[in-house]
Amino acid sequence: MDSYRNEVKETLKLTLVDEDGEVGPVPTSGGGRKPEPELDRLSNIIKAFNDQFGNIDWKDADRIRQVIAEEIPGKVAADRAYQNAMKNSDKAAARLEHDRALQKVVIGMLADHTELFKQFSDNPSFKKWLADTVFGVTYEGGVA
């Protein structure tokens, strides 16, 4: 009985005051969809690339910048396994699939962009920078 009495007393403390109340309007900005992730602007990617790897003597530096900023992220983001990992797994699993997809994309570009492939395979800091940058741009769970 003592425990029942305590429960009743606590229940009485939770009762609301008998007065009119209003509920605010439903916000219209939500829309029920995911907000667009904040992506690095193309200029930020190119600036970071130039700051870190501007000393590499690329034969066609402008084309390499375009490939890194536009083509590679687009192809990696289109990878089905990576898309599945973003939707159904945590960030770490998505990163593993991203790295596999990036590896496939860079190997696929071997014939057209030998210099890029060579830097990717021989220069660990370039590979890490490229992987981090592309993951940050393509991961849909938020900014990486």
N, C-alpha and C positions, 0 to 999 in steps of 0.2 A: 504493500500500500504506500509506503514512503516513496518508492521510486515513481509510482503513478502520480502522486501528489506533485512531485518535482516536475514531471512532464507537463502536467496541466498548468502549473505556474509559468513555466517557460512558454507554453503555447499562448497564454494570455498576454505575455509581453510582446508577442509578434502581431497582435491584432492592429489593424490600420485605423487611423482616425476616420470617422464618418464625415467626409466632406467631398465636395465635387473635385474631380481631378481631370486633367486633360492630357491627352497623348499627342506629342508633336507629330507633324506631318511626316510621311514616308520620304526619305531622301531620294531624289531623282538621279543623283550622280552615280549611284552604284551600278545599275544596269545588269547585275547578275553575271558579269563576265570578269575574267582575270584582267587586271590592268596590264598595259604594255610594259614589258621590262625596259628599264633604262639601259640603253646600249651606248657603248662608246661611239662617239662620232668618228666618222672616217678620218677626219683630220687628226684626232687624238691617236688613233692607231698608227697612222703614218708618221706622226711626230715621235711617238715612242720607238717605232722601228728605226727612224733616222738617228735618234739619239743613241740607240744601242748598237746598231749595225750599219751606220752610215759609212764606216770605214771599209766595208767589204766592197770590192771592186766588181760590181754587177755589170754585165754587158748591157742589159736593158733594165736599168733601175726603176724606171716608171712602170714598166710592165710587171715587174716583181711586186712593186707596191700595190698595184691593182689586184694582182692574184691573191696577195696576202689579205688585203682589206675586203675584197668582194667575193672572189671565186671560191677560195678555200672555205670561208664560213658558210657560204651557201650550200656547197656540196656536203660538208660535214653535217649541217642541220638537216639535210634531206635524207641522211642515213636512217633506215628503218629501225635498226637495233638501238641507235642512239635516241631516236624519238620515243621508242617504247620504254627505254630506261628513264627518260625524263618524266614520262607520264606515270610509270608504275613502280619506280624505285626511288631510293634516296639519292642525294647529291653525289656520294662516293661511287655508287654503281653507275650513275650517269657519266661520271668523269672517266671511268674505265672504258665504257662504250665510246665515249667521245675520243679518247686516245686511240682506240682501235680504228675508229672511222677516220680520224686525221691521218693515221699511218696509211690507210688504204688510199685516201685522196692524194697524199703526197707521192706515194708510189705510182699512182695512176698518172701523175703529172711528170714522171721521169723523162719521157720522150721529149716533151715540150719545154720543160724547165729543169734542166740538168743541174744548173747552179743552185737552184732552190733545194733540190733533193740532196745535193752534196752538203750544203749547209745544215739541212735538217738531220742528216745521218752522221755528220762528222763534228758538228759544233753543238755540244750539249746545252750551252746557254741559249743559243738560237732556238733549239728544239723546245726547251722549256718555255721561252718567251712566246713562241708561236702557239704552243698548246694552251698556255694560260690565257692568251689573248683571244683565241678562237673559242675557248670554252666560255670565257666571260661574255662574249658576244652572242653565243648560241644557246646557252643554258637558260631555260624558261622558268626555272624556279626562283629566279632572282639574280641579282648581280653576283657573279662569282667572286 
